Amino acid sequence: MARRPARKAAPAQQADLFAPAARPAPPPAPAPLADLSALPPVAPELWARLAYSKFGARFHLGAREQAYLASRGLPEVMRHAADFIATRLAPAQPARDGRQTPWRGHPVFIAQHATGTCCRGCVAKWHAIPEGEKLDAAQQAYLLAVIQAWIRRDGSQQS
């Protein structure tokens, strides 16, 4: 008796063309600065230069941001700022650079637009920190000092 020919192996199934693509895991976020009490001083010349910016001069803390600042306190808001700087500005090539900072919703966002610390292009223009290089801890501390000083200055002008 003759043997029957073996069955062909099942063909490999084609991937579902309509299934969402698997996203690669994001790179780990850099750790925010731990000590916010020892921020470097901000040169008075920076405020004179920023005063010439019509764009930055239109930003002030609104009632919602003032209330948020009063309820959370400056130390907690600055911890948020350290996290924003570490995740959104510190990488050499930040995701969505130039569009990563919202226009409202948090006191730090408004301070970033007012001080030219909202994207790497503005950081290069206003603070002479070159684009395309990862921000080191000293540069991050400087940007945090600028944001903190602006929040204090803007809050005292509105009182």
N, C-alpha and C positions, 0 to 999 in steps of 0.2 A: 504494500500500500504506500502510495506517495504522500509525502508530508505536504501539508498546506503551507503556502508561503506565510512568513511572519507578518504580523500587522505592522504598519508603519507607525513610527513614534508620533505622538500627538504634536501638531505644529505648535510652536511657541506662540503664546497669545500676544497680540499687539497691545501696546499700552493704550489706555483710555485717553483719547485725544482731547476730551472735554474735561478731564479731571484737572483740578488746580495744580499748578507746578509746585513741587516741593521747594521750599525756600531754605537756603543755607542758613545755618545758625549764625547770628550776628556776632561780631568779634566782642570780646569782653570789654566792658566800659572801663575807662581809666578811673581809678579811685579819686574822689574829690579830696581836696586839701583838708587835713584834719585840724590844724590849728589856725583859726581865723582871728585870733586875738593879736597876732604879731604881723599884721599886714604892713607893707612898706608905705612910706608917705607918698602923697601925690603932689607933684610939682605944681605951684600956682600958675605956671605958664600954660599948663594944659587947659585950665578953665578959661584963660584969655583966648586961646586958640579956638576952643569949642564955642565961645560966645559969638564967633563970626559965622557959625553954621546956622542958617535959617532952618534947616531941617531939624537939627537937634534941639534948637531953642523952642520948638513948638510942643515938646514933650514935658509934661508935668504929671505928678501923681494925682489921680482923680479921687473922688470920695470913696469909691470901692477899694482902691489900692491903699489909701490911707487907713481905712477900716481894717483891711487885711493886715497891714503892718502893725496897727495898734493891737489887734487881737493875738497875733503870733509873736510879735517882738522882733527887733532887728537881728538878734543872733540866729533865730530860726530861718528868717528870710535870707540871711547871708549863707546859711548852710544850703538852702535851695540854690542860691547863686553859685556856690562852689560846685554843686552837682551839674548845673546847667553849663558852666564853663568847661568842666571836665568831660562832659559827654557831647556837647554841641560845638565847642570851639577848639578844644585841645588837640583832637586828631589832626594829622597833617592835611588830610583831605576830608573835611567833615561832610556828612551826608546832607544833601540839599543846601549846600553853602550858599548864603545870600538869601535864603528863604526859611532858615531854621528857627528864627526867633519870632514868635507871635507879636502882634502889635499891642495887645492888651491882655488883661486877665491876671497879671502878677506884677508887683512893683519892680521886680528885677527886669522883666521884659521892657518896661518903659525906660528904666535906667540904662539898659543896654543900648537902646536906640538913641537916647539923649547923649550918651558918652562915646559913641562910636565903637562899642564892644559887641555889636550884634552879629557880625559875620567876620570872616577872615579878611575880606577886602577892606572893611572899615577899620579893623584892628591894624592892618598894614598902613592905611592912610593916616589915621589919627595917632597911632601909638608906635609906629615904626617897628612893628614886629612882623617879619616877613611871612608871606603865605607859603604853603607847601612844606612847612616844617612843624613837627609836633611841638606844642607848647610845653615848656618845662615848668617845674613847680614855681620857680621865681616869677615867670611870666604870668602864670595863672594867679598867683598872689597879687601881682600888680594890677591885673584886670579886676580882681575882686576889690582891691583897695579903691579903685576908681569908681566902681559901682556903689560901694558903701559910702564913699564921700559924697557922691551925687545924691543919693537917697537922703543923707543927713542935710545937705545943702537945700534940696528942694523942699523937704519937710519944714525946715526952719523959715524958708521964705513964705510958705503958705500959712504959717501960724499967725 
